[in-house]
Amino acid sequence: MNNPPHFKGYRPIGLTDEHQPILLNYEEYEAIRLSDYELLGHVQASSFMNVSRPTYTRIYESARRKIAQAFVLGKTIVFEGGKVYFDSEWYMCNCCNCFFNHPQKEQELDECPLCGSERVEQIKDK
């Protein structure tokens, strides 16, 4: 996952019922971010996520249905789980502000996977 959410989810205003929240997997969040925020097509987004185009489409469709269900039923959305790399090195692009990991440690990282800029820096644990 290249840009994990910086928050745990969303809650409808005016409702306090948190029973059975809608669980949005990290890869579903990433699919929404890539297609609806970054405006990438399914082919480009699937390549970015390193999955097949049909798999990407299924992930994206699942995310949209969950978000629609949360909106219509006034449910809380909680981000969690999914197939995410947390044990790899993380980087930030100083051009487009994209956060991304680099699980292929044997390959040299020379550019941002989103914008192609060479202005990337590794994020160090503090």
MARKE-964195 format. One line per field, with one value per atom (N, C-alpha, C, O, CB): residue in one letter; x, y, z; atom name. Coordinates in nm, 4 decimals. Atoms other than C-alpha are relative to their C-alpha. Glycine has a CB too. Layout:
! MARKE-964195
drendren: A, ... $
px: X, ... $
py: Y, ... $
pz: Z, ... $
mitor: CA, ... $
***
This chain:
! MARKE-964195
drendren: M, M, M, M, M, N, N, N, N, N, N, N, N, N, N, P, P, P, P, P, P, P, P, P, P, H, H, H, H, H, F, F, F, F, F, K, K, K, K, K, G, G, G, G, G, Y, Y, Y, Y, Y, R, R, R, R, R, P, P, P, P, P, I, I, I, I, I, G, G, G, G, G, L, L, L, L, L, T, T, T, T, T, D, D, D, D, D, E, E, E, E, E, H, H, H, H, H, Q, Q, Q, Q, Q, P, P, P, P, P, I, I, I, I, I, L, L, L, L, L, L, L, L, L, L, N, N, N, N, N, Y, Y, Y, Y, Y, E, E, E, E, E, E, E, E, E, E, Y, Y, Y, Y, Y, E, E, E, E, E, A, A, A, A, A, I, I, I, I, I, R, R, R, R, R, L, L, L, L, L, S, S, S, S, S, D, D, D, D, D, Y, Y, Y, Y, Y, E, E, E, E, E, L, L, L, L, L, L, L, L, L, L, G, G, G, G, G, H, H, H, H, H, V, V, V, V, V, Q, Q, Q, Q, Q, A, A, A, A, A, S, S, S, S, S, S, S, S, S, S, F, F, F, F, F, M, M, M, M, M, N, N, N, N, N, V, V, V, V, V, S, S, S, S, S, R, R, R, R, R, P, P, P, P, P, T, T, T, T, T, Y, Y, Y, Y, Y, T, T, T, T, T, R, R, R, R, R, I, I, I, I, I, Y, Y, Y, Y, Y, E, E, E, E, E, S, S, S, S, S, A, A, A, A, A, R, R, R, R, R, R, R, R, R, R, K, K, K, K, K, I, I, I, I, I, A, A, A, A, A, Q, Q, Q, Q, Q, A, A, A, A, A, F, F, F, F, F, V, V, V, V, V, L, L, L, L, L, G, G, G, G, G, K, K, K, K, K, T, T, T, T, T, I, I, I, I, I, V, V, V, V, V, F, F, F, F, F, E, E, E, E, E, G, G, G, G, G, G, G, G, G, G, K, K, K, K, K, V, V, V, V, V, Y, Y, Y, Y, Y, F, F, F, F, F, D, D, D, D, D, S, S, S, S, S, E, E, E, E, E, W, W, W, W, W, Y, Y, Y, Y, Y, M, M, M, M, M, C, C, C, C, C, N, N, N, N, N, C, C, C, C, C, C, C, C, C, C, N, N, N, N, N, C, C, C, C, C, F, F, F, F, F, F, F, F, F, F, N, N, N, N, N, H, H, H, H, H, P, P, P, P, P, Q, Q, Q, Q, Q, K, K, K, K, K, E, E, E, E, E, Q, Q, Q, Q, Q, E, E, E, E, E, L, L, L, L, L, D, D, D, D, D, E, E, E, E, E, C, C, C, C, C, P, P, P, P, P, L, L, L, L, L, C, C, C, C, C, G, G, G, G, G, S, S, S, S, S, E, E, E, E, E, R, R, R, R, R, V, V, V, V, V, E, E, E, E, E, Q, Q, Q, Q, Q, I, I, I, I, I, K, K, K, K, K, D, D, D, D, D, K, K, K, K, K $
px: 0.0841, 0.0000, 0.0885, 0.1823, -0.0956, -0.0882, 0.1477, -0.0341, 0.0560, -0.0004, 0.0420, -0.0524, -0.1023, -0.2222, -0.0582, 0.0965, -0.2071, -0.0756, -0.0207, 0.0702, 0.0751, -0.4850, 0.0647, 0.1218, -0.1474, -0.0576, -0.3719, -0.1041, -0.0879, 0.0581, 0.1098, -0.6925, -0.0614, -0.0303, -0.1075, 0.0537, -0.8930, -0.1313, -0.1713, -0.0189, 0.1266, -1.2198, -0.0825, -0.0316, -0.0783, 0.0964, -1.5275, -0.1227, -0.1583, -0.0385, 0.1232, -1.8378, -0.1016, -0.0667, 0.0241, 0.1024, -2.1667, -0.0268, -0.0261, -0.1301, 0.0304, -2.2468, -0.1421, -0.2346, 0.0161, 0.1331, -2.5378, -0.0439, -0.1492, -0.0981, 0.0342, -2.5392, 0.1073, 0.2261, -0.0154, -0.0966, -2.3756, 0.0080, 0.0900, -0.0353, 0.0013, -2.4501, 0.1253, 0.1433, -0.1262, -0.1220, -2.1169, -0.0049, 0.0978, 0.1215, 0.0139, -2.2544, 0.0141, -0.0429, -0.1354, -0.0231, -2.1420, 0.0447, -0.0269, -0.1259, -0.0504, -1.9290, 0.0335, 0.0497, 0.1249, -0.0422, -1.8433, 0.1526, 0.2184, -0.0528, -0.1453, -1.4887, 0.0525, 0.0178, 0.0398, -0.0601, -1.2940, 0.1465, 0.2247, -0.0141, -0.1383, -0.9719, 0.0921, 0.0494, 0.0125, -0.0961, -0.6567, 0.0102, 0.0237, 0.1366, -0.0091, -0.6438, -0.1241, -0.1154, 0.0197, 0.1203, -1.0040, 0.0155, -0.0211, -0.1258, -0.0292, -0.9051, 0.0945, 0.0731, 0.0626, -0.0990, -0.6074, -0.0637, -0.0310, 0.1172, 0.0679, -0.8295, -0.0842, -0.0833, -0.0889, 0.0798, -1.0661, 0.0921, 0.0633, -0.0855, -0.0944, -0.7693, 0.0561, 0.0628, 0.1143, -0.0621, -0.6109, -0.0994, -0.0682, 0.0606, 0.0955, -0.9256, -0.0796, -0.1026, -0.0948, 0.0896, -1.1374, 0.0716, 0.0193, -0.1041, -0.0750, -0.8741, 0.1117, 0.1241, 0.0590, -0.1102, -0.5716, -0.0465, 0.0283, 0.1100, 0.0635, -0.8038, 0.0742, 0.0809, -0.0101, -0.0652, -0.6097, -0.1044, -0.2030, 0.1091, 0.0855, -0.7783, 0.0304, 0.1303, 0.0185, -0.0162, -0.8180, 0.1301, 0.1923, -0.1181, -0.1241, -0.5224, 0.1195, 0.2039, 0.0177, -0.1118, -0.2841, -0.0015, 0.1033, -0.0049, 0.0113, -0.4151, 0.0334, 0.0977, -0.1412, -0.0315, -0.3927, 0.1495, 0.2044, -0.0739, -0.1448, -0.0329, 0.0675, 0.1630, 0.0498, -0.0547, 0.0410, -0.0141, 0.0757, -0.0707, 0.0240, -0.1110, 0.0608, 0.0580, -0.1492, -0.0623, 0.0674, -0.0995, -0.0693, 0.1143, 0.1018, -0.2541, -0.0524, -0.0284, -0.1166, 0.0573, -0.4347, -0.1133, -0.1689, -0.0514, 0.1093, -0.6909, -0.1323, -0.2054, -0.0130, 0.1253, -0.9844, -0.0002, -0.1034, -0.0238, -0.0079, -0.8622, -0.0190, -0.0913, 0.1347, 0.0159, -0.8332, -0.1473, -0.1995, 0.0875, 0.1404, -1.1868, -0.0867, -0.1782, -0.0500, 0.0758, -1.3212, 0.0249, -0.0691, 0.0383, -0.0331, -1.1387, -0.0711, -0.1301, 0.1536, 0.0605, -1.2641, -0.1517, -0.2112, 0.0361, 0.1452, -1.6235, -0.0425, -0.1439, -0.0469, 0.0304, -1.6211, 0.0074, -0.0790, 0.0967, -0.0160, -1.4964, -0.1165, -0.1701, 0.1329, 0.1100, -1.7615, -0.1313, -0.2101, -0.0155, 0.1237, -2.0409, -0.0010, -0.1039, -0.0157, -0.0082, -1.9195, -0.0222, -0.0925, 0.1358, 0.0172, -1.9005, -0.1453, -0.2003, 0.0935, 0.1411, -2.2490, -0.0880, -0.1803, -0.0443, 0.0763, -2.3846, 0.0147, -0.0834, 0.0471, -0.0228, -2.2254, -0.0754, -0.1340, 0.1499, 0.0701, -2.3711, -0.1511, -0.2158, 0.0323, 0.1447, -2.7228, -0.0507, -0.1559, -0.0388, 0.0442, -2.7428, 0.0548, 0.0222, 0.0405, -0.0565, -2.5495, 0.0944, 0.0920, -0.1092, -0.0930, -2.2790, 0.1387, 0.1779, 0.0083, -0.1391, -1.9287, 0.0850, 0.0577, 0.0484, -0.0961, -1.6449, 0.1293, 0.1806, 0.0226, -0.1247, -1.3379, 0.0990, 0.0654, -0.0222, -0.1050, -1.0107, 0.0766, 0.1186, 0.0958, -0.0817, -0.8344, 0.0301, -0.0360, -0.0690, -0.0321, -0.6701, 0.0346, 0.0620, -0.1115, -0.0325, -0.6050, 0.1433, 0.2155, -0.0259, -0.1343, -0.2863, 0.0882, 0.0915, -0.0025, -0.0800, -0.0467, 0.1404, 0.1581, -0.0630, -0.1387, 0.3326, 0.0325, 0.0250, 0.0974, -0.0437, 0.4452, 0.1456, 0.2029, -0.0865, -0.1371, 0.7891, 0.1018, 0.2184, 0.0138, -0.0929, 0.9441, 0.0366, -0.0234, -0.0602, -0.0426, 1.1206, -0.1033, -0.1583, 0.1397, 0.0970, 0.8948, 0.0715, 0.1752, -0.1015, -0.0565, 0.9645, -0.1083, -0.2277, 0.0642, 0.0906, 0.8101, 0.0547, 0.1745, -0.0167, -0.0377, 0.8133, -0.0131, -0.1195, -0.0892, 0.0023, 0.9041, -0.0649, -0.0766, 0.1406, 0.0663, 0.7311, -0.1529, -0.2220, 0.0457, 0.1456, 0.3796, -0.0493, -0.1691, -0.0425, 0.0325, 0.3908, -0.0586, -0.1278, -0.0967, 0.0450, 0.3132, 0.0866, 0.2090, 0.0052, -0.0717, 0.4087, -0.0082, -0.1160, -0.0590, 0.0019, 0.5082, 0.1070, 0.2064, 0.0201, -0.1001, 0.6924, 0.0778, 0.0423, -0.0657, -0.0872, 0.9630, 0.0380, 0.1486, 0.1278, -0.0255, 0.9331, 0.1108, 0.1660, -0.1256, -0.1065, 1.1850, 0.1338, 0.1898, -0.0258, -0.1210, 1.4905, 0.1222, 0.2184, 0.0276, -0.1145, 1.7240, 0.0066, 0.1104, -0.0054, 0.0027, 1.6176, 0.0198, -0.0364, -0.1341, -0.0236, 1.7402, -0.1225, -0.1840, 0.1238, 0.1119, 1.4710, 0.0540, 0.1405, -0.0734, -0.0520, 1.5267, -0.1061, -0.0727, 0.0734, 0.1036, 1.1873, -0.1301, -0.1524, -0.0230, 0.1329, 0.8389, -0.0866, -0.0904, -0.0663, 0.0843, 0.5981, -0.1236, -0.1862, -0.0420, 0.1191, 0.3191, 0.0308, -0.0324, -0.0670, -0.0261, 0.4743, 0.1315, 0.1553, 0.0011, -0.1262, 0.8183, 0.1127, 0.2222, -0.0219, -0.1035, 1.0098, 0.1132, 0.0918, -0.0596, -0.1158, 1.3588, 0.0207, 0.1158, 0.1253, -0.0115, 1.3032, -0.0697, -0.1712, -0.0611, 0.0553, 1.2325, 0.0981, 0.2196, -0.0339, -0.0866, 1.3634, -0.0606, -0.1826, 0.0185, 0.0438, 1.3452, -0.0467, 0.0154, 0.1123, 0.0520, 1.1363, 0.0658, 0.0558, -0.1568, -0.0716, 1.3394, -0.0861, -0.1550, 0.1344, 0.0680, 1.1886, 0.0725, 0.1951, -0.0061, -0.0603, 1.2445, -0.0090, 0.0364, -0.0666 $
py: -0.1166, 0.0000, 0.1227, 0.1323, -0.0001, -0.1133, 0.3284, 0.1202, 0.1944, 0.0391, -0.1138, 0.5841, -0.0464, -0.0281, 0.1128, 0.0464, 0.4319, 0.1176, 0.2272, -0.0796, -0.1109, 0.6384, 0.0433, -0.0388, -0.0402, -0.0556, 0.8655, 0.0076, 0.0827, 0.1386, 0.0015, 0.7930, -0.1389, -0.2169, 0.1116, 0.1357, 0.4864, -0.0214, -0.1361, -0.0324, 0.0170, 0.5545, 0.1266, 0.2358, -0.1106, -0.1097, 0.7751, -0.0383, -0.1556, 0.0345, 0.0222, 0.8176, 0.1039, 0.2207, 0.0092, -0.0970, 0.9775, 0.1015, 0.0661, -0.0721, -0.1063, 1.3077, -0.0200, -0.0457, 0.1414, 0.0085, 1.2910, -0.1390, -0.1540, 0.0549, 0.1369, 0.9125, -0.0538, -0.0305, -0.0908, 0.0552, 0.7323, -0.1512, -0.2113, 0.0412, 0.1457, 0.3719, -0.0485, -0.0229, -0.0478, 0.0533, 0.2006, -0.1520, -0.2163, 0.0424, 0.1442, -0.1527, -0.0396, 0.0236, -0.0475, 0.0544, -0.3500, 0.1064, 0.1357, -0.0670, -0.0975, -0.0886, -0.0698, -0.1918, 0.0735, 0.0502, -0.1320, -0.0068, 0.0945, 0.0910, 0.0172, -0.2733, 0.0147, -0.0639, -0.1380, -0.0256, -0.1340, -0.0425, 0.0173, 0.1512, 0.0474, -0.3270, 0.1072, 0.1925, -0.1319, -0.0981, -0.1282, -0.0016, 0.1040, -0.0259, 0.0014, -0.2496, 0.0610, 0.1147, -0.1430, -0.0658, -0.1300, 0.1524, 0.2263, -0.0484, -0.1427, 0.2103, 0.0472, 0.1522, 0.0275, -0.0373, 0.2157, 0.0064, 0.0948, -0.1002, -0.0009, 0.1299, 0.1267, 0.1886, -0.1255, -0.1230, 0.4181, 0.1207, 0.2104, 0.0152, -0.1116, 0.6519, 0.0123, 0.1222, -0.0177, -0.0037, 0.5555, 0.0398, 0.1242, -0.1353, -0.0276, 0.5631, 0.1279, 0.2018, -0.1147, -0.1130, 0.8310, 0.1267, 0.2366, -0.0379, -0.1184, 1.0633, 0.0327, 0.1470, -0.0221, -0.0222, 1.0185, -0.0063, 0.0309, -0.1034, 0.0090, 0.9568, -0.0928, -0.0655, 0.1378, 0.0995, 0.6564, -0.0958, -0.1262, -0.0777, 0.1030, 0.4102, -0.1342, -0.1483, -0.0085, 0.1312, 0.0462, -0.0691, -0.1361, -0.0888, 0.0649, -0.0734, 0.0601, -0.0126, 0.0144, -0.0674, 0.1856, -0.0259, -0.0516, 0.1511, 0.0232, 0.1431, -0.1441, -0.1691, 0.0343, 0.1410, -0.2370, -0.0244, -0.1013, -0.0928, 0.0113, -0.2091, 0.0610, 0.0044, 0.0681, -0.0681, 0.0331, -0.0874, -0.0904, 0.1354, 0.0865, -0.2129, -0.1387, -0.2206, -0.0127, 0.1284, -0.5064, -0.1163, -0.2227, -0.0247, 0.1039, -0.7037, 0.0027, 0.0987, 0.0209, 0.0028, -0.8083, 0.1017, 0.1428, -0.1425, -0.0951, -0.5714, -0.0559, 0.0175, 0.0377, 0.0534, -0.8092, -0.0023, 0.0231, -0.1414, -0.0009, -0.8406, 0.1413, 0.1624, -0.0573, -0.1397, -0.4629, 0.0408, 0.1054, 0.0926, -0.0364, -0.4227, -0.0591, 0.0073, -0.0487, 0.0611, -0.6665, 0.0748, 0.0992, -0.1491, -0.0749, -0.4807, 0.1356, 0.1758, 0.0196, -0.1324, -0.1432, -0.0077, 0.0748, 0.0616, 0.0168, -0.2661, -0.0303, 0.0220, -0.1122, 0.0325, -0.4119, 0.1257, 0.1480, -0.1079, -0.1233, -0.0822, 0.0956, 0.1541, 0.0682, -0.0923, 0.1212, -0.0468, 0.0348, 0.0143, 0.0523, -0.1089, 0.0233, 0.0598, -0.1503, -0.0213, -0.0854, 0.1460, 0.1762, -0.0464, -0.1425, 0.2941, 0.0406, 0.1178, 0.0832, -0.0296, 0.3140, -0.0518, 0.0169, -0.0631, 0.0567, 0.0859, 0.0879, 0.1142, -0.1450, -0.0862, 0.3046, 0.1314, 0.1789, 0.0270, -0.1265, 0.6224, -0.0179, 0.0605, 0.0553, 0.0198, 0.4826, -0.0387, 0.0085, -0.1075, 0.0490, 0.3087, 0.0810, 0.0519, -0.1437, -0.0809, 0.5708, -0.0779, -0.0629, 0.0591, 0.0854, 0.3241, 0.0631, 0.1401, -0.1395, -0.0403, 0.3931, -0.0842, -0.2028, -0.0154, 0.0715, 0.2977, -0.0106, 0.0895, 0.0722, 0.0238, 0.1407, -0.0625, -0.1578, -0.0915, 0.0546, 0.0772, -0.1067, -0.0847, 0.1116, 0.1033, -0.2481, -0.1129, -0.1299, -0.0544, 0.1262, -0.5643, 0.0095, 0.1170, -0.0911, 0.0098, -0.6789, -0.0420, -0.0725, 0.1304, 0.0426, -0.7652, 0.1225, 0.1845, -0.0839, -0.1209, -0.4878, -0.0346, -0.1160, 0.1067, 0.0173, -0.4785, 0.1025, 0.2230, 0.0135, -0.0908, -0.3332, -0.0224, 0.0557, -0.0155, 0.0325, -0.4936, 0.0473, 0.0086, -0.1482, -0.0489, -0.3168, 0.1453, 0.2094, -0.0134, -0.1381, 0.0165, 0.0940, 0.0653, 0.0225, -0.0976, 0.3203, 0.1255, 0.1646, 0.0345, -0.1187, 0.6266, 0.1056, 0.0762, -0.0348, -0.1099, 0.9651, 0.0745, 0.1010, 0.0955, -0.0797, 1.1525, 0.1473, 0.1908, -0.0349, -0.1422, 1.5178, 0.0832, 0.2051, 0.0494, -0.0713, 1.6071, -0.0094, 0.0924, -0.0567, 0.0184, 1.4552, -0.0393, -0.0590, -0.1061, 0.0360, 1.3684, -0.1400, -0.1669, 0.0997, 0.1381, 1.0021, -0.0765, -0.0642, -0.0672, 0.0922, 0.7549, -0.1369, -0.1779, -0.0013, 0.1320, 0.4153, -0.0880, -0.0399, 0.0105, 0.0930, 0.1032, -0.0581, -0.0388, -0.1128, 0.0582, -0.0838, -0.1416, -0.1648, 0.0879, 0.1354, -0.4567, -0.0731, -0.1696, -0.0794, 0.0636, -0.5516, 0.0619, 0.1422, 0.0139, -0.0627, -0.4659, -0.0234, 0.0532, -0.0510, 0.0281, -0.6231, 0.0935, 0.1023, -0.1437, -0.0946, -0.3649, 0.1421, 0.1792, -0.0110, -0.1382, -0.0081, 0.0852, 0.0728, 0.0577, -0.0919, 0.2547, 0.1290, 0.1933, 0.0267, -0.1202, 0.5426, 0.1038, 0.2142, -0.0370, -0.0983, 0.7101, -0.0339, -0.1480, 0.0088, 0.0166, 0.7597, -0.0822, -0.0535, 0.1383, 0.0804, 0.4949, 0.0731, 0.0293, -0.1244, -0.0726, 0.7521, 0.1084, 0.1139, 0.0619, -0.1128, 1.0601, -0.0120, 0.0644, 0.1279, 0.0200, 0.9315, 0.0912, 0.0858, 0.0189, -0.0917, 1.1983, -0.0781, -0.1839, 0.1018, 0.0593, 1.1150, 0.0589, 0.0224, 0.0201, -0.0670, 1.3314, -0.0829, -0.0404, 0.1428, 0.0881, 1.0436, -0.0143, -0.0096, -0.1381, 0.0213, 0.9904, -0.1101, -0.1230, 0.1323, 0.1069, 0.6954, 0.0581, 0.1490, -0.1028, -0.0419, 0.7414, -0.0881, -0.2107, -0.0098, 0.0711, 0.6451, -0.0071, 0.0892, 0.0687, 0.0129, 0.5089, 0.0851, 0.0961, -0.1487, -0.0850, 0.7380, -0.0656, -0.0094, 0.1361 $
pz: 0.0000, 0.0000, 0.0000, 0.0791, 0.1203, 0.0188, -0.1058, 0.0846, 0.1238, -0.1408, -0.0808, 0.0885, 0.1024, 0.0815, -0.0886, -0.0992, 0.4000, 0.0595, 0.0709, 0.1108, -0.0596, 0.5576, 0.1312, 0.2030, 0.0237, -0.1212, 0.8407, 0.1119, 0.2080, -0.0280, -0.0966, 1.0352, -0.0044, -0.0945, -0.0311, -0.0133, 1.1383, -0.0729, -0.0926, 0.1441, 0.0689, 0.9555, -0.0009, 0.0240, 0.0630, 0.0050, 0.9205, 0.0802, 0.0916, -0.1462, -0.0749, 1.1314, -0.0469, -0.0638, 0.1556, 0.0401, 1.0233, 0.1109, 0.2288, -0.0375, -0.0959, 1.1938, 0.0520, -0.0251, -0.0653, -0.0596, 1.4355, 0.0394, 0.1014, -0.0932, -0.0378, 1.4794, 0.0928, 0.0705, -0.1250, -0.0944, 1.7694, -0.0085, 0.0610, 0.1407, 0.0113, 1.6678, -0.0716, -0.1907, -0.0744, 0.0597, 1.6088, -0.0111, -0.0324, 0.0816, 0.0131, 1.5991, -0.1462, -0.2352, 0.0565, 0.1337, 1.2967, -0.1004, -0.1961, -0.0502, 0.0976, 1.1205, -0.1316, -0.1358, 0.0552, 0.1299, 0.7543, 0.0020, 0.0258, -0.1177, 0.0004, 0.7312, -0.1423, -0.2304, 0.0591, 0.1299, 0.4375, 0.0078, 0.0816, -0.0412, 0.0001, 0.3692, -0.0583, -0.1361, -0.0804, 0.0497, 0.3008, -0.1524, -0.2143, 0.0609, 0.1464, -0.0591, -0.0645, -0.1749, -0.0506, 0.0505, -0.1072, 0.0114, -0.0800, 0.0779, -0.0163, 0.0329, -0.1112, -0.1719, 0.1399, 0.1018, -0.2056, -0.1390, -0.2182, -0.0003, 0.1301, -0.5046, -0.0162, -0.1226, -0.0156, 0.0045, -0.4204, -0.0176, -0.0969, 0.1291, 0.0095, -0.3734, -0.1412, -0.1961, 0.1006, 0.1326, -0.7059, -0.1084, -0.1924, -0.0332, 0.1081, -0.9220, 0.0198, -0.0759, -0.0137, -0.0220, -0.7572, 0.0467, 0.0281, 0.1003, -0.0435, -0.6074, -0.0993, -0.1434, 0.1411, 0.0940, -0.8355, -0.1463, -0.2367, 0.0237, 0.1316, -1.1363, -0.0968, -0.2167, -0.0607, 0.0856, -1.2669, -0.0553, 0.0118, 0.0782, 0.0567, -1.5004, 0.0653, 0.1358, -0.1528, -0.0630, -1.3957, -0.0413, 0.0411, -0.0347, 0.0446, -1.6049, 0.0726, 0.1250, -0.1533, -0.0661, -1.4631, 0.1508, 0.2102, -0.0276, -0.1449, -1.1052, 0.0355, 0.1375, 0.0491, -0.0279, -1.1239, -0.0083, 0.0707, -0.0981, 0.0115, -1.2371, 0.1219, 0.1751, -0.1284, -0.1177, -0.9538, 0.1246, 0.2088, 0.0218, -0.1158, -0.7011, -0.0179, 0.0740, 0.0254, 0.0295, -0.8677, 0.0068, 0.0608, 0.0962, 0.0120, -0.9293, -0.1434, -0.2167, 0.1039, 0.1348, -1.2471, -0.0088, 0.0930, -0.0360, 0.0182, -1.3961, 0.0510, 0.1175, -0.1469, -0.0560, -1.3169, 0.1538, 0.2160, -0.0529, -0.1461, -0.9564, 0.0520, 0.1494, 0.0484, -0.0401, -0.9280, -0.0091, 0.0818, -0.0883, 0.0194, -1.0644, 0.1118, 0.1605, -0.1382, -0.1103, -0.8018, 0.1314, 0.2071, 0.0158, -0.1218, -0.5212, -0.0004, 0.0999, 0.0123, 0.0137, -0.6482, 0.0158, 0.0851, -0.1359, -0.0085, -0.6879, 0.1430, 0.1894, -0.0940, -0.1387, -0.3360, 0.0865, 0.1713, 0.0528, -0.0769, -0.1935, -0.0249, 0.0692, -0.0355, 0.0320, -0.3745, 0.0606, 0.1084, -0.1515, -0.0603, -0.2552, 0.1505, 0.2074, -0.0301, -0.1449, 0.1045, 0.0348, 0.1312, 0.0537, -0.0259, 0.0890, -0.0225, 0.0560, -0.0898, 0.0267, -0.0649, 0.1145, 0.1581, -0.1349, -0.1114, 0.2087, 0.1253, 0.1949, 0.0298, -0.1161, 0.4777, -0.0146, 0.0827, 0.0183, 0.0224, 0.3223, 0.0161, 0.0855, -0.1400, -0.0002, 0.2752, 0.1392, 0.1824, -0.1019, -0.1306, 0.6152, 0.1173, 0.2324, 0.0160, -0.1062, 0.8118, 0.0894, 0.2116, 0.0822, -0.0746, 0.9147, 0.0062, -0.0814, -0.0642, -0.0143, 1.0404, -0.0950, -0.1139, 0.1477, 0.0836, 0.8023, 0.0789, 0.1291, -0.1380, -0.0714, 0.9636, -0.0970, -0.1673, 0.1247, 0.0856, 0.7766, 0.0765, 0.1901, -0.0491, -0.0627, 0.8532, -0.0961, -0.1986, 0.1232, 0.0652, 0.7280, -0.1462, -0.1994, 0.0148, 0.1405, 0.3782, -0.0221, 0.0729, -0.0681, 0.0378, 0.1933, -0.0165, -0.1228, -0.1304, -0.0026, 0.2857, 0.0456, 0.1362, 0.0918, -0.0425, 0.3118, 0.1076, 0.0835, -0.1201, -0.1040, 0.6429, 0.0360, 0.1119, 0.1223, -0.0374, 0.6632, -0.1026, -0.0948, 0.0196, 0.1000, 0.3672, 0.0295, 0.1158, -0.1410, -0.0171, 0.3426, -0.0624, -0.1687, -0.0630, 0.0478, 0.2996, -0.0478, 0.0057, 0.1103, 0.0624, 0.0873, -0.0172, -0.0130, -0.1357, 0.0303, 0.0203, -0.1209, -0.1304, 0.1224, 0.1165, -0.3087, 0.0379, 0.0822, -0.1251, -0.0319, -0.2557, -0.1101, -0.0976, 0.0248, 0.1093, -0.5817, 0.0130, 0.0092, -0.1362, -0.0057, -0.5475, 0.1396, 0.1599, -0.1003, -0.1387, -0.1723, 0.0155, 0.1137, 0.0561, -0.0075, -0.2430, 0.1004, 0.0987, -0.1396, -0.0871, 0.0315, -0.0645, -0.1076, 0.1460, 0.0618, -0.1026, 0.0614, 0.1157, -0.1515, -0.0510, -0.0002, -0.1170, -0.2333, 0.0839, 0.1020, -0.1862, 0.0427, 0.0917, -0.0219, -0.0478, -0.1148, -0.0758, -0.0228, -0.0084, 0.0772, -0.3892, 0.0375, -0.0372, -0.1520, -0.0525, -0.1816, -0.0877, -0.0821, 0.1385, 0.0863, -0.4368, -0.1208, -0.1864, -0.0472, 0.1112, -0.6989, 0.0541, 0.1571, -0.0792, -0.0412, -0.6736, -0.0293, -0.1353, -0.0712, 0.0170, -0.6264, -0.0597, -0.0002, 0.1357, 0.0625, -0.8660, -0.0346, -0.0776, -0.1226, 0.0299, -0.9120, 0.0707, 0.1111, -0.1502, -0.0592, -0.7675, -0.0949, -0.2146, 0.0299, 0.0884, -0.8995, -0.0499, -0.1464, 0.0705, 0.0418, -0.9268, -0.1032, -0.2087, 0.1203, 0.0902, -1.0892, -0.0775, -0.1711, 0.0789, 0.0712, -1.1991, 0.0447, -0.0114, -0.1447, -0.0487, -1.0055, 0.0657, 0.1248, 0.0997, -0.0660, -0.8855, 0.1387, 0.2079, -0.0844, -0.1299, -0.5755, 0.1089, 0.1641, -0.0066, -0.1027, -0.3337, 0.1152, 0.0958, -0.0591, -0.1154, 0.0171, 0.0875, 0.0975, 0.0813, -0.0860, 0.2527, 0.1330, 0.1879, 0.0209, -0.1286, 0.5649, 0.1055, 0.1009, 0.0054, -0.1064, 0.8696, 0.1243, 0.1580, 0.0319, -0.1292, 1.1935, 0.1024, 0.1014, 0.0463, -0.1037, 1.4865, 0.1332, 0.2329, 0.0054 $
mitor: N, CA, C, O, CB, N, CA, C, O, CB, N, CA, C, O, CB, N, CA, C, O, CB, N, CA, C, O, CB, N, CA, C, O, CB, N, CA, C, O, CB, N, CA, C, O, CB, N, CA, C, O, CB, N, CA, C, O, CB, N, CA, C, O, CB, N, CA, C, O, CB, N, CA, C, O, CB, N, CA, C, O, CB, N, CA, C, O, CB, N, CA, C, O, CB, N, CA, C, O, CB, N, CA, C, O, CB, N, CA, C, O, CB, N, CA, C, O, CB, N, CA, C, O, CB, N, CA, C, O, CB, N, CA, C, O, CB, N, CA, C, O, CB, N, CA, C, O, CB, N, CA, C, O, CB, N, CA, C, O, CB, N, CA, C, O, CB, N, CA, C, O, CB, N, CA, C, O, CB, N, CA, C, O, CB, N, CA, C, O, CB, N, CA, C, O, CB, N, CA, C, O, CB, N, CA, C, O, CB, N, CA, C, O, CB, N, CA, C, O, CB, N, CA, C, O, CB, N, CA, C, O, CB, N, CA, C, O, CB, N, CA, C, O, CB, N, CA, C, O, CB, N, CA, C, O, CB, N, CA, C, O, CB, N, CA, C, O, CB, N, CA, C, O, CB, N, CA, C, O, CB, N, CA, C, O, CB, N, CA, C, O, CB, N, CA, C, O, CB, N, CA, C, O, CB, N, CA, C, O, CB, N, CA, C, O, CB, N, CA, C, O, CB, N, CA, C, O, CB, N, CA, C, O, CB, N, CA, C, O, CB, N, CA, C, O, CB, N, CA, C, O, CB, N, CA, C, O, CB, N, CA, C, O, CB, N, CA, C, O, CB, N, CA, C, O, CB, N, CA, C, O, CB, N, CA, C, O, CB, N, CA, C, O, CB, N, CA, C, O, CB, N, CA, C, O, CB, N, CA, C, O, CB, N, CA, C, O, CB, N, CA, C, O, CB, N, CA, C, O, CB, N, CA, C, O, CB, N, CA, C, O, CB, N, CA, C, O, CB, N, CA, C, O, CB, N, CA, C, O, CB, N, CA, C, O, CB, N, CA, C, O, CB, N, CA, C, O, CB, N, CA, C, O, CB, N, CA, C, O, CB, N, CA, C, O, CB, N, CA, C, O, CB, N, CA, C, O, CB, N, CA, C, O, CB, N, CA, C, O, CB, N, CA, C, O, CB, N, CA, C, O, CB, N, CA, C, O, CB, N, CA, C, O, CB, N, CA, C, O, CB, N, CA, C, O, CB, N, CA, C, O, CB, N, CA, C, O, CB, N, CA, C, O, CB, N, CA, C, O, CB, N, CA, C, O, CB, N, CA, C, O, CB, N, CA, C, O, CB, N, CA, C, O, CB, N, CA, C, O, CB, N, CA, C, O, CB, N, CA, C, O, CB, N, CA, C, O, CB, N, CA, C, O, CB, N, CA, C, O, CB, N, CA, C, O, CB, N, CA, C, O, CB, N, CA, C, O, CB, N, CA, C, O, CB, N, CA, C, O, CB, N, CA, C, O, CB, N, CA, C, O, CB, N, CA, C, O, CB, N, CA, C, O, CB, N, CA, C, O, CB, N, CA, C, O, CB, N, CA, C, O, CB, N, CA, C, O, CB, N, CA, C, O, CB, N, CA, C, O, CB, N, CA, C, O, CB, N, CA, C, O, CB, N, CA, C, O, CB, N, CA, C, O, CB $
***
